[in-house]
């Protein structure tokens, strides 16, 4: 079954710009995380060059997933030209963003629970875990997810 969307030119352009901004943010984040991971693994004496509580020091999986999410969001630029089928990239990007955002939130909660059980500072562990940029990019992708999925689901219900 094929769904024919009828997005306005204005809606297409807004989704394209929002998606491109998220794509750039995810890609830059992924590249920064990848640089940290490469330095941590192959140059351990030097260590990660970007020492920040916001960037993990050796998470190559997180780096690659962020780069993939960024690429998917960036491919939605065809919406700018009115190619409404490119809304699929927005839909898939929001699914990936949500999946990894929720995954990192659950990891943060698990770390906090582990700290609580072991007698450590649970609130500190939770705060440290919630500093992952993927979580905040997930929250910033929610308006785009609501707009794109809402339009598709409303169209399907007709």
C-alpha positions as CSV (number, residue, x, y, z in Angstrom):
1,X,0.0,0.0,0.0
2,X,1.4,3.3,-1.0
3,X,0.7,6.5,0.9
4,X,0.7,9.7,-1.2
5,X,1.6,12.7,1.0
6,X,0.4,16.2,0.3
7,X,2.8,18.4,2.2
8,X,2.8,22.1,1.5
9,X,5.9,23.6,0.1
10,X,6.4,25.5,3.3
11,X,6.1,22.3,5.4
12,X,8.6,20.5,3.1
13,X,11.1,23.3,3.5
14,X,10.7,23.5,7.2
15,X,11.2,19.8,7.6
16,X,14.2,19.9,5.2
17,X,15.9,22.7,7.2
18,X,15.2,21.1,10.6
19,X,16.4,17.7,9.3
20,X,19.5,19.2,7.8
21,X,20.4,21.0,11.1
22,X,19.9,17.8,13.0
23,X,22.0,15.9,10.4
24,X,24.9,18.4,10.7
25,X,24.7,18.2,14.5
26,X,24.7,14.4,14.6
27,X,27.5,14.1,12.1
28,X,29.7,16.6,13.9
29,X,29.1,14.9,17.2
30,X,29.8,11.5,15.7
31,X,33.1,12.8,14.2
32,X,34.2,14.3,17.5
33,X,33.4,11.1,19.3
34,X,35.3,9.1,16.7
35,X,38.4,11.3,17.1
36,X,38.2,10.7,20.9
37,X,37.8,6.9,20.4
38,X,40.7,6.7,17.9
39,X,43.1,8.6,20.2
40,X,41.9,6.6,23.3
41,X,42.5,3.3,21.5
42,X,45.6,3.9,19.4
43,X,47.3,6.7,21.3
44,X,46.6,5.9,25.0
45,X,49.5,7.9,26.2
46,X,48.1,11.1,24.7
47,X,44.5,10.3,25.5
48,X,41.4,11.8,24.0
49,X,42.1,15.3,22.6
50,X,38.6,16.6,23.4
51,X,38.3,16.2,27.1
52,X,34.8,17.1,28.0
53,X,32.2,15.6,30.2
54,X,29.8,15.8,27.2
55,X,31.9,13.6,25.0
56,X,32.8,10.0,25.8
57,X,36.4,9.1,25.5
58,X,36.2,5.8,23.7
59,X,32.7,5.1,22.3
60,X,33.2,4.2,18.7
61,X,29.8,2.6,18.5
62,X,28.2,5.8,19.6
63,X,30.3,7.7,17.1
64,X,29.3,5.5,14.2
65,X,25.6,5.5,15.2
66,X,25.6,9.3,15.4
67,X,27.3,9.6,11.9
68,X,24.6,7.2,10.5
69,X,21.8,9.2,12.0
70,X,23.3,12.4,10.7
71,X,23.6,11.0,7.2
72,X,20.0,9.8,7.3
73,X,18.7,13.2,8.4
74,X,20.9,15.0,5.8
75,X,19.4,13.0,3.0
76,X,16.0,14.6,3.6
77,X,17.3,17.7,1.9
78,X,15.3,16.7,-1.2
79,X,12.2,17.9,0.7
80,X,13.6,21.5,0.0
81,X,12.9,20.8,-3.7
82,X,9.5,19.3,-3.0
83,X,10.4,15.6,-3.3
84,X,7.8,14.5,-0.7
85,X,9.0,10.9,-0.8
86,X,12.1,12.1,1.0
87,X,10.0,12.5,4.2
88,X,11.0,8.8,4.6
89,X,14.5,9.9,5.6
90,X,13.0,12.2,8.3
91,X,10.9,9.3,9.6
92,X,13.8,6.9,9.7
93,X,16.1,9.5,11.2
94,X,13.6,10.1,14.0
95,X,13.3,6.4,14.7
96,X,17.0,6.1,14.9
97,X,17.3,9.2,17.1
98,X,14.6,7.9,19.4
99,X,16.1,4.5,19.6
100,X,19.6,5.7,20.6
101,X,18.2,8.5,22.8
102,X,16.1,6.2,24.8
103,X,18.9,3.6,24.9
104,X,21.3,6.2,26.4
105,X,18.6,7.3,28.9
106,X,18.2,3.7,30.0
107,X,22.0,3.3,30.3
108,X,22.1,6.4,32.5
109,X,19.3,5.0,34.7
110,X,21.1,1.7,35.0
111,X,24.3,3.4,36.0
112,X,22.4,5.4,38.6
113,X,20.8,2.2,40.0
114,X,24.2,0.5,40.1
115,X,25.6,3.4,42.1
116,X,22.7,3.4,44.4
117,X,23.0,-0.3,45.1
118,X,26.7,-0.1,45.6
119,X,26.4,2.8,48.0
120,X,27.8,5.4,45.6
121,X,26.3,8.7,44.5
122,X,23.3,7.7,42.4
123,X,22.4,11.3,41.5
124,X,25.9,12.0,40.4
125,X,25.9,8.9,38.2
126,X,22.6,9.9,36.7
127,X,23.7,13.4,36.0
128,X,26.9,12.2,34.4
129,X,25.0,9.7,32.2
130,X,22.4,12.3,31.1
131,X,25.2,14.5,29.8
132,X,25.4,12.4,26.6
133,X,24.7,14.7,23.6
134,X,22.7,12.0,21.9
135,X,20.1,12.4,24.6
136,X,19.7,16.1,24.0
137,X,19.8,15.7,20.2
138,X,17.0,13.2,20.7
139,X,14.9,15.7,22.6
140,X,15.6,18.3,19.9
141,X,14.4,15.9,17.3
142,X,11.1,15.3,19.0
143,X,9.3,18.3,17.3
144,X,10.4,17.0,13.9
145,X,9.2,13.5,14.8
146,X,5.8,14.8,16.0
147,X,5.3,16.8,12.8
148,X,6.5,14.2,10.3
149,X,4.8,11.2,12.0
150,X,1.7,13.1,12.8
151,X,1.3,14.1,9.1
152,X,1.9,10.6,7.9
153,X,-0.5,9.0,10.4
154,X,-3.2,11.6,9.7
155,X,-2.9,10.9,6.0
156,X,-3.1,7.2,6.5
157,X,-6.2,7.5,8.7
158,X,-8.1,9.2,5.8
